[in-house]
Amino acid sequence: MGKRRRGERPSARPVLLGGTIAVVVAGAGLTAWALSGDGGSGGAAGGGKPEIPKGPPSAVEVSRTAEGFLTAWRGGDVEAAAALTDDASAARAALTGFRKDAKAGAPVLTPGTKAGATLPFTVRTTVTGGGNSEPLSYGSELTVVRRASDGKVLVGWKPSVVHPELKAGDRLVTGDAGTPPIKALDRTGGELTAKKYPSLVGVLDALRERYGDKAGGKPGVELRIVRAAPDKDAKGPKDAADATGTAGSKAEKVPDKTLLTLAEGTPGTVRTTIDAGAQSAAEKETAKRKQASVVLLKPSSGEILAVANSRPEGFNTAFQGSLAPGSTMKIVSAALLLEKDLAKSDKKHPCPKYSSYGGWKFQNLEKFQIKNGTFRASFASSCNTAFITQSKKLKDDDLTKLAQDVFGLGRDNWSIGVPSFDGSVPVQQDASKAASLIGQGGVRANPLNMASVAATAKTGTFKQPYLVAPDVDDRTLARTPRAMDGDAQRQLRDLLQYTATSGSAAEAMAGLGADIGAKTGSAEVDGQKKPNGWFTAWRGDVAAAAVVQEGGRGGKSAGPLVAKLLKSS
């Protein structure tokens, strides 16, 4: 056998993959030419050190690397596929688990249309377990990158390459379901299904995770995503600005997710507080909007009647979101000023165009001012400076204490039956303390929190929201050390009623009767062209809150959503 001449390429064979030809190099893997696409020896002129390629991969490099990876995966060559990624160890474990743990057969991988360095593809396979076999099909994608250390072009490894819902530490497993299935029921005994109520898909998974072993069912055989255990030192919901804000409460394990049922188990039953009519209406209204989330509950008891998100398969912003609540936080701030006798509903209160504190200059929307106006007028018009002017009279922890002791926010002890974020009102100083009074700074909340705030303002006493009655599992609901001061509560309720009938919430709340109260809000978010729109209100014994991310002013974006649901409840 003669030696290969310098610069000669190794032999290759074409393989048909999803209607395209993928070049696969014979031997233990792909050599540098297949990764770089330069076809040369790679040596520098004069025998110097080779120059490391830089810049994004070329179209040819992307195609060769992506198709080489898919061909190796399809053919069961885990080592070759892993070698074509920038994290061979993690890729090897995931691809091995696809066959051994998920019990998936050889996949049929069909490439889609490449977009830059990203190639979408479909996966079709058969999963076997419990004496049965079931087909499985889904879409995924991979992205080709150039490794900075040596210039090699490789698949940028992520667990989502194997399945789009996999995250770091997650596994695909087929076998006896560790937790029996459940049949979730609404408050009257009707069945709640993800097909009928898409926004409940994550809630139903969480209910099974928590109550499956207690509800009397028997497990079946399933393919499921077994989630990684949370970091003990990690904080809770942490999301990008386009989704749900910053760090929240303690980390909770994300529920495992069933992808395919091979043998049915026997479900147990779990009754919830959901009202089927309210849930249907909430699903319908959020589906009409982008990035909308809403919660309805009963102020008298805390029972959650409905929860919905525009993106039902995504993060449950309604329960777990961590967003600046904007001017809806003025409900809590107003209670603070009223209790401390820094404001009275019908007494004059400053609302200038501007107010400075802690080195920041605050202003009102469109720089409006109210000359010789009352606190009622300032609250109803959502005057920022009416609150900022009082900052110097408040201690750094005043707002935090009232939020925790009266409204139950930020105590990290809610137990609604599924994972939730209890809000956060941290102790802050200087400008951030002032910003917190108008729902910015470090204050974070979600529609569940703000619906509860409206409910507490109406009744004067915090009732922890819940989705599953505490007697189902003998858990203890959160309580606050005290109720709101009686005189302050009467004034606050009056302020919210006036805002709903004659203030910034009047247009949305028109025609809803006499027993109503509401507050609008908008919250600026870095990087967004429009603020997040907020609205919280009550009508009779139903309170609701909604956020429409990047929706603009709350009265125009979230207001009609809340009003529609209150009208139908």
PyMOL commands that set and color helices and strands:
alter all, ss='L'
color gray80, all
select helices_A, chain A and resi 32-36+45-47+59-74+78-83+88-100+159-161+198-211+276-287+317-320+326-339+365-367+375-380+385-388+391-393+398-405+430-437+447-459+470-472+486-502+506-509+554-568
alter helices_A, ss='H'
color red, helices_A
select strands_A, chain A and resi 12-17+20-25+108-111+118-129+132-146+153-155+171-176+182-185+221-226+257-263+268-271+292-297+304-309+354-357+360-363+516-523+532-539+542-548
alter strands_A, ss='S'
color yellow, strands_A
deselect
rebuild
show_as cartoon
